[in-house]
């Protein structure tokens, strides 16, 4: 069982690394999370609340932006600061 899970997990990671970005998805097969570094805090909060990024692309329905958008401004700011701190 564990080996099957590991194989599926590994295959998913390999697939995510080789597929091209799809508009409206930040990850795993969408835009790299580094794209958030180009956004202001206000743009990030707006994107999480509306589901539309600063370039006008709609976020995928697979992205839980509706739930994330219900977080308060302080929580969203913490998320933004974390994402923009990643290498």
Secondary structure, 3 states (H helix, E strand, C coil): CHHHHHHHHHHHHHHHHHCCCCCCCCCCCCCCHHHHHHCCHHHHHHHHHHCECCCCCECCCCCCHHHHHCCCHHHHHHHHHHHHHCC
